[in-house]
Amino acid sequence: MSGAWRPEDGKEAVEDLSRKYTVAVPTRRVDELRALLRSAGNSFDQRVMYLEVGGYAEFLEVRPEDGFLEV
């Protein structure tokens, strides 16, 4: 999917290609999915990961303490 993100307020948007994945997980495991996305964000050098749950968007801040994906 084509998209754009703004690195900082007032800065010009950066256009790039993104991948969109649809997965089904039980409600009780959504927190695990959030943790996985944050780790993936570190592995792919992202600042924020987008998650949509039940039609509601979340922007997950990626922090160093979230770790990296183990391959």
C-alpha positions as CSV (number, residue, x, y, z in Angstrom):
1,M,0.0,0.0,0.0
2,S,1.3,3.5,-0.7
3,G,1.3,5.8,2.2
4,A,3.0,8.7,3.9
5,W,4.2,9.7,7.3
6,R,5.4,12.9,8.8
7,P,8.7,12.6,10.8
8,E,8.0,15.7,12.9
9,D,5.3,18.4,13.1
10,G,5.9,21.0,10.5
11,K,8.2,18.7,8.4
12,E,7.3,17.6,4.9
13,A,5.6,14.2,4.6
14,V,7.6,11.2,3.4
15,E,5.9,8.9,1.0
16,D,6.7,5.2,1.0
17,L,5.2,1.8,0.5
18,S,3.8,-0.1,3.4
19,R,2.5,-3.6,3.9
20,K,-0.9,-4.4,5.4
21,Y,-1.6,-7.6,7.2
22,T,-4.9,-8.9,8.5
23,V,-4.8,-11.4,11.3
24,A,-7.5,-12.8,13.7
25,V,-6.5,-13.2,17.3
26,P,-8.5,-13.8,20.4
27,T,-9.2,-10.7,22.5
28,R,-7.2,-12.1,25.3
29,R,-4.0,-12.1,23.1
30,V,-4.2,-8.5,21.7
31,D,-1.6,-7.3,24.2
32,E,0.8,-10.0,22.9
33,L,0.2,-8.7,19.4
34,R,1.0,-5.1,20.5
35,A,4.3,-6.4,22.0
36,L,5.1,-8.3,18.8
37,L,4.5,-5.2,16.7
38,R,6.7,-3.1,18.9
39,S,9.5,-5.6,18.6
40,A,9.0,-5.8,14.8
41,G,9.1,-2.0,14.8
42,N,12.6,-2.1,16.4
43,S,13.7,-4.7,13.9
44,F,12.6,-2.6,11.0
45,D,13.8,0.7,12.4
46,Q,10.3,2.2,12.8
47,R,9.2,4.9,15.2
48,V,5.5,3.9,15.3
49,M,3.5,0.9,14.3
50,Y,-0.2,1.1,13.3
51,L,-2.7,-1.4,14.7
52,E,-6.4,-1.5,14.1
53,V,-8.5,-3.5,16.5
54,G,-12.2,-3.7,15.9
55,G,-12.2,-0.7,13.7
56,Y,-10.3,1.5,16.1
57,A,-6.8,2.7,15.2
58,E,-3.9,2.6,17.5
59,F,-0.4,4.1,17.0
60,L,2.1,2.1,19.0
61,E,5.2,4.0,19.9
62,V,8.3,1.8,19.3
63,R,10.8,2.0,22.2
64,P,14.2,0.4,22.6
65,E,13.1,-1.4,25.7
66,D,10.5,-3.3,23.5
67,G,13.4,-5.4,22.1
68,F,13.8,-6.9,18.7
69,L,12.3,-9.8,16.8
70,E,14.3,-13.0,17.3
71,V,14.8,-14.8,14.1
